[in-house]
Amino acid sequence: MKNIGQMMKQAQQMQAKMEEMQTKLADVIVDGQAGAGMVRITLNGKGEVKRVKLEKAVVDPEEIEVLEDLLIAAYNDAKGKVEAQVAEETQKLMGGLKLPPGIKLPF
């Protein structure tokens, strides 16, 4: 019974740390870019778009498809950076505990 009590206590501590990490993620800012920096998208740690910056040179009505592709590439770049940072923070939090494949925390 003592082990169950310790496990419950550890689970509660882990939950508190996860909640703290989720709160901190809103403050994380990550920039993604495409087209040699001509398109930039800023995300917070929760993956919410906070800013889109376009250089005038990429805003050509005749090349709208190129701009769309650059926006997608910049978003994916930023999202990959956010996911890497979340994974790193989660790994620190878990203290090396390995999770089964497919389980993503904190989302």
N, CA, C and O atoms as a GROMACS GRO file, in nm:
protein
  428
    1MET      N    1   0.081  -0.120   0.000
    1MET     CA    2   0.000   0.000   0.000
    1MET      C    3   0.086   0.127   0.000
    1MET      O    4   0.045   0.230  -0.052
    2LYS      N    5   0.203   0.117   0.058
    2LYS     CA    6   0.290   0.233   0.064
    2LYS      C    7   0.330   0.277  -0.077
    2LYS      O    8   0.338   0.397  -0.105
    3ASN      N    9   0.356   0.181  -0.165
    3ASN     CA   10   0.394   0.213  -0.302
    3ASN      C   11   0.283   0.285  -0.377
    3ASN      O   12   0.309   0.377  -0.455
    4ILE      N   13   0.161   0.245  -0.355
    4ILE     CA   14   0.047   0.311  -0.420
    4ILE      C   15   0.038   0.456  -0.375
    4ILE      O   16   0.012   0.546  -0.455
    5GLY      N   17   0.058   0.479  -0.247
    5GLY     CA   18   0.056   0.616  -0.195
    5GLY      C   19   0.165   0.701  -0.256
    5GLY      O   20   0.143   0.818  -0.288
    6GLN      N   21   0.284   0.644  -0.272
    6GLN     CA   22   0.395   0.716  -0.334
    6GLN      C   23   0.366   0.744  -0.481
    6GLN      O   24   0.397   0.852  -0.532
    7MET      N   25   0.307   0.646  -0.550
    7MET     CA   26   0.274   0.665  -0.691
    7MET      C   27   0.170   0.776  -0.708
    7MET      O   28   0.180   0.856  -0.800
    8MET      N   29   0.073   0.780  -0.620
    8MET     CA   30  -0.030   0.884  -0.627
    8MET      C   31   0.032   1.022  -0.603
    8MET      O   32  -0.002   1.119  -0.670
    9LYS      N   33   0.122   1.029  -0.508
    9LYS     CA   34   0.188   1.156  -0.479
    9LYS      C   35   0.272   1.200  -0.598
    9LYS      O   36   0.270   1.317  -0.636
   10GLN      N   37   0.345   1.106  -0.659
   10GLN     CA   38   0.425   1.138  -0.776
   10GLN      C   39   0.336   1.182  -0.893
   10GLN      O   40   0.372   1.274  -0.967
   11ALA      N   41   0.223   1.116  -0.910
   11ALA     CA   42   0.129   1.153  -1.017
   11ALA      C   43   0.076   1.294  -0.996
   11ALA      O   44   0.063   1.370  -1.092
   12GLN      N   45   0.046   1.330  -0.873
   12GLN     CA   46  -0.002   1.465  -0.844
   12GLN      C   47   0.107   1.569  -0.871
   12GLN      O   48   0.080   1.676  -0.925
   13GLN      N   49   0.230   1.536  -0.833
   13GLN     CA   50   0.341   1.628  -0.859
   13GLN      C   51   0.362   1.645  -1.009
   13GLN      O   52   0.385   1.756  -1.057
   14MET      N   53   0.354   1.535  -1.083
   14MET     CA   54   0.370   1.539  -1.228
   14MET      C   55   0.260   1.624  -1.291
   14MET      O   56   0.286   1.703  -1.382
   15GLN      N   57   0.137   1.609  -1.243
   15GLN     CA   58   0.026   1.686  -1.296
   15GLN      C   59   0.048   1.836  -1.270
   15GLN      O   60   0.022   1.918  -1.358
   16ALA      N   61   0.094   1.870  -1.153
   16ALA     CA   62   0.120   2.011  -1.121
   16ALA      C   63   0.230   2.067  -1.212
   16ALA      O   64   0.219   2.180  -1.259
   17LYS      N   65   0.334   1.988  -1.236
   17LYS     CA   66   0.442   2.033  -1.324
   17LYS      C   67   0.393   2.049  -1.467
   17LYS      O   68   0.434   2.142  -1.536
   18MET      N   69   0.306   1.959  -1.513
   18MET     CA   70   0.251   1.968  -1.649
   18MET      C   71   0.167   2.095  -1.664
   18MET      O   72   0.175   2.163  -1.766
   19GLU      N   73   0.088   2.125  -1.564
   19GLU     CA   74   0.006   2.246  -1.568
   19GLU      C   75   0.094   2.371  -1.573
   19GLU      O   76   0.064   2.466  -1.645
   20GLU      N   77   0.202   2.369  -1.495
   20GLU     CA   78   0.296   2.481  -1.495
   20GLU      C   79   0.362   2.496  -1.632
   20GLU      O   80   0.378   2.607  -1.683
   21MET      N   81   0.400   2.382  -1.692
   21MET     CA   82   0.463   2.386  -1.823
   21MET      C   83   0.366   2.439  -1.929
   21MET      O   84   0.407   2.517  -2.015
   22GLN      N   85   0.241   2.399  -1.923
   22GLN     CA   86   0.142   2.447  -2.020
   22GLN      C   87   0.124   2.598  -2.008
   22GLN      O   88   0.108   2.666  -2.109
   23THR      N   89   0.126   2.650  -1.887
   23THR     CA   90   0.114   2.793  -1.867
   23THR      C   91   0.236   2.865  -1.927
   23THR      O   92   0.221   2.968  -1.991
   24LYS      N   93   0.354   2.809  -1.905
   24LYS     CA   94   0.475   2.870  -1.959
   24LYS      C   95   0.480   2.866  -2.112
   24LYS      O   96   0.540   2.954  -2.174
   25LEU      N   97   0.418   2.765  -2.173
   25LEU     CA   98   0.420   2.752  -2.318
   25LEU      C   99   0.357   2.872  -2.388
   25LEU      O  100   0.396   2.907  -2.499
   26ALA      N  101   0.260   2.934  -2.324
   26ALA     CA  102   0.196   3.050  -2.385
   26ALA      C  103   0.296   3.165  -2.400
   26ALA      O  104   0.278   3.251  -2.486
   27ASP      N  105   0.400   3.166  -2.319
   27ASP     CA  106   0.501   3.272  -2.324
   27ASP      C  107   0.615   3.242  -2.421
   27ASP      O  108   0.694   3.331  -2.454
   28VAL      N  109   0.625   3.118  -2.468
   28VAL     CA  110   0.730   3.081  -2.562
   28VAL      C  111   0.696   3.139  -2.700
   28VAL      O  112   0.583   3.124  -2.747
   29ILE      N  113   0.790   3.205  -2.762
   29ILE     CA  114   0.770   3.263  -2.895
   29ILE      C  115   0.871   3.201  -2.991
   29ILE      O  116   0.991   3.200  -2.963
   30VAL      N  117   0.823   3.151  -3.104
   30VAL     CA  118   0.908   3.086  -3.202
   30VAL      C  119   0.876   3.142  -3.340
   30VAL      O  120   0.760   3.157  -3.377
   31ASP      N  121   0.980   3.174  -3.417
   31ASP     CA  122   0.964   3.224  -3.553
   31ASP      C  123   0.995   3.114  -3.652
   31ASP      O  124   1.093   3.040  -3.638
   32GLY      N  125   0.911   3.104  -3.754
   32GLY     CA  126   0.938   3.016  -3.867
   32GLY      C  127   0.950   3.104  -3.990
   32GLY      O  128   0.889   3.210  -3.998
   33GLN      N  129   1.028   3.058  -4.086
   33GLN     CA  130   1.045   3.140  -4.206
   33GLN      C  131   1.054   3.055  -4.331
   33GLN      O  132   1.083   2.936  -4.326
   34ALA      N  133   1.030   3.120  -4.444
   34ALA     CA  134   1.042   3.056  -4.575
   34ALA      C  135   1.082   3.162  -4.675
   34ALA      O  136   1.072   3.282  -4.648
   35GLY      N  137   1.128   3.117  -4.791
   35GLY     CA  138   1.166   3.212  -4.895
   35GLY      C  139   1.279   3.302  -4.851
   35GLY      O  140   1.274   3.423  -4.873
   36ALA      N  141   1.381   3.244  -4.788
   36ALA     CA  142   1.497   3.320  -4.740
   36ALA      C  143   1.455   3.434  -4.646
   36ALA      O  144   1.513   3.542  -4.649
   37GLY      N  145   1.355   3.407  -4.563
   37GLY     CA  146   1.311   3.505  -4.464
   37GLY      C  147   1.210   3.606  -4.515
   37GLY      O  148   1.173   3.698  -4.442
   38MET      N  149   1.165   3.590  -4.638
   38MET     CA  150   1.068   3.685  -4.693
   38MET      C  151   0.928   3.664  -4.636
   38MET      O  152   0.845   3.754  -4.640
   39VAL      N  153   0.904   3.545  -4.582
   39VAL     CA  154   0.777   3.514  -4.515
   39VAL      C  155   0.814   3.462  -4.377
   39VAL      O  156   0.890   3.367  -4.362
   40ARG      N  157   0.757   3.527  -4.276
   40ARG     CA  158   0.784   3.486  -4.136
   40ARG      C  159   0.651   3.471  -4.063
   40ARG      O  160   0.559   3.551  -4.078
   41ILE      N  161   0.645   3.365  -3.984
   41ILE     CA  162   0.528   3.341  -3.900
   41ILE      C  163   0.577   3.318  -3.758
   41ILE      O  164   0.670   3.240  -3.735
   42THR      N  165   0.514   3.386  -3.664
   42THR     CA  166   0.548   3.373  -3.523
   42THR      C  167   0.436   3.296  -3.453
   42THR      O  168   0.319   3.331  -3.464
   43LEU      N  169   0.476   3.191  -3.381
   43LEU     CA  170   0.382   3.111  -3.302
   43LEU      C  171   0.420   3.119  -3.155
   43LEU      O  172   0.537   3.142  -3.121
   44ASN      N  173   0.320   3.100  -3.068
   44ASN     CA  174   0.355   3.080  -2.928
   44ASN      C  175   0.373   2.931  -2.905
   44ASN      O  176   0.353   2.851  -2.996
   45GLY      N  177   0.409   2.894  -2.786
   45GLY     CA  178   0.437   2.755  -2.754
   45GLY      C  179   0.318   2.663  -2.763
   45GLY      O  180   0.333   2.541  -2.762
   46LYS      N  181   0.199   2.720  -2.772
   46LYS     CA  182   0.079   2.638  -2.787
   46LYS      C  183   0.040   2.621  -2.934
   46LYS      O  184  -0.061   2.559  -2.966
   47GLY      N  185   0.124   2.678  -3.023
   47GLY     CA  186   0.098   2.664  -3.166
   47GLY      C  187   0.003   2.768  -3.222
   47GLY      O  188  -0.043   2.754  -3.336
   48GLU      N  189  -0.028   2.872  -3.146
   48GLU     CA  190  -0.117   2.977  -3.192
   48GLU      C  191  -0.036   3.080  -3.272
   48GLU      O  192   0.070   3.124  -3.228
   49VAL      N  193  -0.088   3.118  -3.389
   49VAL     CA  194  -0.021   3.218  -3.471
   49VAL      C  195  -0.036   3.355  -3.404
   49VAL      O  196  -0.146   3.399  -3.372
   50LYS      N  197   0.078   3.420  -3.384
   50LYS     CA  198   0.078   3.552  -3.320
   50LYS      C  199   0.110   3.664  -3.418
   50LYS      O  200   0.073   3.779  -3.395
   51ARG      N  201   0.181   3.629  -3.528
   51ARG     CA  202   0.220   3.733  -3.623
   51ARG      C  203   0.255   3.670  -3.757
   51ARG      O  204   0.311   3.560  -3.763
   52VAL      N  205   0.222   3.741  -3.864
   52VAL     CA  206   0.263   3.703  -3.998
   52VAL      C  207   0.329   3.826  -4.059
   52VAL      O  208   0.272   3.935  -4.058
   53LYS      N  209   0.451   3.809  -4.111
   53LYS     CA  210   0.526   3.920  -4.170
   53LYS      C  211   0.564   3.881  -4.312
   53LYS      O  212   0.624   3.776  -4.335
   54LEU      N  213   0.527   3.966  -4.408
   54LEU     CA  214   0.556   3.942  -4.549
   54LEU      C  215   0.639   4.056  -4.605
   54LEU      O  216   0.609   4.173  -4.580
   55GLU      N  217   0.743   4.022  -4.680
   55GLU     CA  218   0.817   4.123  -4.754
   55GLU      C  219   0.734   4.159  -4.877
   55GLU      O  220   0.668   4.072  -4.935
   56LYS      N  221   0.738   4.284  -4.918
   56LYS     CA  222   0.658   4.330  -5.031
   56LYS      C  223   0.687   4.251  -5.158
   56LYS      O  224   0.598   4.232  -5.242
   57ALA      N  225   0.809   4.206  -5.174
   57ALA     CA  226   0.848   4.135  -5.296
   57ALA      C  227   0.770   4.005  -5.318
   57ALA      O  228   0.757   3.961  -5.432
   58VAL      N  229   0.719   3.944  -5.211
   58VAL     CA  230   0.645   3.817  -5.228
   58VAL      C  231   0.496   3.839  -5.249
   58VAL      O  232   0.423   3.744  -5.273
   59VAL      N  233   0.451   3.962  -5.240
   59VAL     CA  234   0.309   3.992  -5.257
   59VAL      C  235   0.286   4.036  -5.402
   59VAL      O  236   0.281   4.155  -5.434
   60ASP      N  237   0.272   3.937  -5.487
   60ASP     CA  238   0.250   3.959  -5.630
   60ASP      C  239   0.120   3.888  -5.667
   60ASP      O  240   0.111   3.766  -5.656
   61PRO      N  241   0.018   3.962  -5.712
   61PRO     CA  242  -0.110   3.900  -5.746
   61PRO      C  243  -0.097   3.789  -5.852
   61PRO      O  244  -0.181   3.699  -5.858
   62GLU      N  245   0.006   3.795  -5.932
   62GLU     CA  246   0.026   3.693  -6.035
   62GLU      C  247   0.090   3.566  -5.977
   62GLU      O  248   0.090   3.461  -6.042
   63GLU      N  249   0.143   3.575  -5.857
   63GLU     CA  250   0.214   3.462  -5.796
   63GLU      C  251   0.152   3.422  -5.662
   63GLU      O  252   0.223   3.386  -5.568
   64ILE      N  253   0.021   3.428  -5.652
   64ILE     CA  254  -0.050   3.400  -5.526
   64ILE      C  255  -0.019   3.258  -5.477
   64ILE      O  256  -0.006   3.237  -5.357
   65GLU      N  257  -0.008   3.161  -5.566
   65GLU     CA  258   0.019   3.023  -5.525
   65GLU      C  259   0.156   3.010  -5.459
   65GLU      O  260   0.173   2.931  -5.366
   66VAL      N  261   0.253   3.085  -5.507
   66VAL     CA  262   0.386   3.084  -5.446
   66VAL      C  263   0.378   3.136  -5.304
   66VAL      O  264   0.436   3.078  -5.212
   67LEU      N  265   0.305   3.246  -5.284
   67LEU     CA  266   0.287   3.303  -5.151
   67LEU      C  267   0.217   3.204  -5.058
   67LEU      O  268   0.256   3.189  -4.943
   68GLU      N  269   0.116   3.137  -5.108
   68GLU     CA  270   0.045   3.038  -5.027
   68GLU      C  271   0.141   2.927  -4.983
   68GLU      O  272   0.139   2.884  -4.867
   69ASP      N  273   0.224   2.881  -5.075
   69ASP     CA  274   0.321   2.776  -5.042
   69ASP      C  275   0.422   2.825  -4.938
   69ASP      O  276   0.460   2.752  -4.847
   70LEU      N  277   0.466   2.951  -4.953
   70LEU     CA  278   0.562   3.007  -4.858
   70LEU      C  279   0.500   3.021  -4.718
   70LEU      O  280   0.567   2.998  -4.618
   71LEU      N  281   0.373   3.059  -4.712
   71LEU     CA  282   0.304   3.069  -4.583
   71LEU      C  283   0.298   2.932  -4.515
   71LEU      O  284   0.322   2.920  -4.395
   72ILE      N  285   0.264   2.832  -4.592
   72ILE     CA  286   0.257   2.696  -4.536
   72ILE      C  287   0.395   2.652  -4.487
   72ILE      O  288   0.407   2.595  -4.378
   73ALA      N  289   0.497   2.677  -4.567
   73ALA     CA  290   0.633   2.637  -4.528
   73ALA      C  291   0.679   2.710  -4.402
   73ALA      O  292   0.740   2.649  -4.315
   74ALA      N  293   0.649   2.839  -4.392
   74ALA     CA  294   0.689   2.916  -4.273
   74ALA      C  295   0.615   2.865  -4.149
   74ALA      O  296   0.675   2.853  -4.042
   75TYR      N  297   0.486   2.836  -4.164
   75TYR     CA  298   0.409   2.783  -4.051
   75TYR      C  299   0.467   2.648  -4.007
   75TYR      O  300   0.486   2.625  -3.888
   76ASN      N  301   0.493   2.560  -4.103
   76ASN     CA  302   0.547   2.429  -4.069
   76ASN      C  303   0.684   2.439  -4.003
   76ASN      O  304   0.715   2.361  -3.914
   77ASP      N  305   0.765   2.534  -4.046
   77ASP     CA  306   0.895   2.556  -3.985
   77ASP      C  307   0.878   2.597  -3.838
   77ASP      O  308   0.944   2.542  -3.750
   78ALA      N  309   0.790   2.692  -3.814
   78ALA     CA  310   0.765   2.738  -3.676
   78ALA      C  311   0.705   2.626  -3.592
   78ALA      O  312   0.744   2.607  -3.477
   79LYS      N  313   0.611   2.553  -3.647
   79LYS     CA  314   0.545   2.446  -3.573
   79LYS      C  315   0.646   2.337  -3.534
   79LYS      O  316   0.640   2.284  -3.423
   80GLY      N  317   0.737   2.304  -3.625
   80GLY     CA  318   0.840   2.206  -3.594
   80GLY      C  319   0.928   2.252  -3.479
   80GLY      O  320   0.966   2.172  -3.393
   81LYS      N  321   0.961   2.380  -3.477
   81LYS     CA  322   1.042   2.436  -3.367
   81LYS      C  323   0.966   2.432  -3.236
   81LYS      O  324   1.025   2.401  -3.132
   82VAL      N  325   0.837   2.463  -3.239
   82VAL     CA  326   0.755   2.457  -3.117
   82VAL      C  327   0.750   2.314  -3.066
   82VAL      O  328   0.769   2.290  -2.946
   83GLU      N  329   0.725   2.219  -3.155
   83GLU     CA  330   0.717   2.079  -3.114
   83GLU      C  331   0.849   2.030  -3.054
   83GLU      O  332   0.849   1.954  -2.956
   84ALA      N  333   0.960   2.074  -3.111
   84ALA     CA  334   1.090   2.034  -3.058
   84ALA      C  335   1.111   2.091  -2.918
   84ALA      O  336   1.162   2.023  -2.829
   85GLN      N  337   1.070   2.216  -2.899
   85GLN     CA  338   1.087   2.278  -2.768
   85GLN      C  339   0.995   2.214  -2.665
   85GLN      O  340   1.036   2.192  -2.551
   86VAL      N  341   0.871   2.183  -2.704
   86VAL     CA  342   0.779   2.116  -2.613
   86VAL      C  343   0.832   1.977  -2.577
   86VAL      O  344   0.826   1.936  -2.461
   87ALA      N  345   0.885   1.905  -2.676
   87ALA     CA  346   0.941   1.772  -2.648
   87ALA      C  347   1.058   1.780  -2.552
   87ALA      O  348   1.071   1.697  -2.462
   88GLU      N  349   1.143   1.881  -2.571
   88GLU     CA  350   1.258   1.898  -2.483
   88GLU      C  351   1.213   1.928  -2.339
   88GLU      O  352   1.264   1.870  -2.244
   89GLU      N  353   1.117   2.019  -2.325
   89GLU     CA  354   1.067   2.054  -2.192
   89GLU      C  355   0.996   1.935  -2.127
   89GLU      O  356   1.009   1.913  -2.007
   90THR      N  357   0.921   1.860  -2.207
   90THR     CA  358   0.850   1.743  -2.154
   90THR      C  359   0.951   1.638  -2.108
   90THR      O  360   0.932   1.575  -2.004
   91GLN      N  361   1.057   1.620  -2.185
   91GLN     CA  362   1.161   1.523  -2.148
   91GLN      C  363   1.226   1.562  -2.016
   91GLN      O  364   1.252   1.477  -1.931
   92LYS      N  365   1.252   1.692  -1.999
   92LYS     CA  366   1.309   1.739  -1.872
   92LYS      C  367   1.213   1.709  -1.757
   92LYS      O  368   1.253   1.662  -1.650
   93LEU      N  369   1.086   1.736  -1.781
   93LEU     CA  370   0.983   1.716  -1.679
   93LEU      C  371   0.970   1.568  -1.642
   93LEU      O  372   0.955   1.534  -1.525
   94MET      N  373   0.977   1.483  -1.743
   94MET     CA  374   0.957   1.340  -1.720
   94MET      C  375   1.081   1.276  -1.660
   94MET      O  376   1.074   1.161  -1.615
   95GLY      N  377   1.193   1.346  -1.657
   95GLY     CA  378   1.313   1.293  -1.596
   95GLY      C  379   1.364   1.167  -1.663
   95GLY      O  380   1.414   1.076  -1.596
   96GLY      N  381   1.352   1.161  -1.796
   96GLY     CA  382   1.403   1.046  -1.868
   96GLY      C  383   1.304   0.932  -1.881
   96GLY      O  384   1.336   0.830  -1.942
   97LEU      N  385   1.185   0.947  -1.826
   97LEU     CA  386   1.083   0.844  -1.837
   97LEU      C  387   1.039   0.834  -1.983
   97LEU      O  388   1.000   0.934  -2.043
   98LYS      N  389   1.046   0.716  -2.040
   98LYS     CA  390   1.009   0.695  -2.180
   98LYS      C  391   0.859   0.671  -2.191
   98LYS      O  392   0.803   0.589  -2.118
   99LEU      N  393   0.796   0.743  -2.282
   99LEU     CA  394   0.653   0.723  -2.307
   99LEU      C  395   0.635   0.632  -2.428
   99LEU      O  396   0.721   0.628  -2.516
  100PRO      N  397   0.523   0.561  -2.434
  100PRO     CA  398   0.497   0.477  -2.551
  100PRO      C  399   0.488   0.564  -2.677
  100PRO      O  400   0.448   0.680  -2.668
  101PRO      N  401   0.524   0.509  -2.793
  101PRO     CA  402   0.516   0.585  -2.918
  101PRO      C  403   0.373   0.636  -2.942
  101PRO      O  404   0.276   0.565  -2.914
  102GLY      N  405   0.362   0.757  -2.993
  102GLY     CA  406   0.231   0.813  -3.023
  102GLY      C  407   0.172   0.898  -2.914
  102GLY      O  408   0.077   0.972  -2.939
  103ILE      N  409   0.223   0.889  -2.793
  103ILE     CA  410   0.170   0.970  -2.684
  103ILE      C  411   0.243   1.104  -2.686
  103ILE      O  412   0.365   1.110  -2.675
  104LYS      N  413   0.165   1.210  -2.699
  104LYS     CA  414   0.222   1.344  -2.703
  104LYS      C  415   0.173   1.422  -2.584
  104LYS      O  416   0.053   1.431  -2.558
  105LEU      N  417   0.266   1.478  -2.511
  105LEU     CA  418   0.233   1.563  -2.398
  105LEU      C  419   0.284   1.701  -2.428
  105LEU      O  420   0.385   1.713  -2.497
  106PRO      N  421   0.221   1.807  -2.380
  106PRO     CA  422   0.107   1.813  -2.292
  106PRO      C  423  -0.027   1.819  -2.363
  106PRO      O  424  -0.130   1.839  -2.298
  107PHE      N  425  -0.030   1.804  -2.493
  107PHE     CA  426  -0.156   1.820  -2.566
  107PHE      C  427  -0.229   1.691  -2.582
  107PHE      O  428  -0.337   1.688  -2.641
   0.00000   0.00000   0.00000
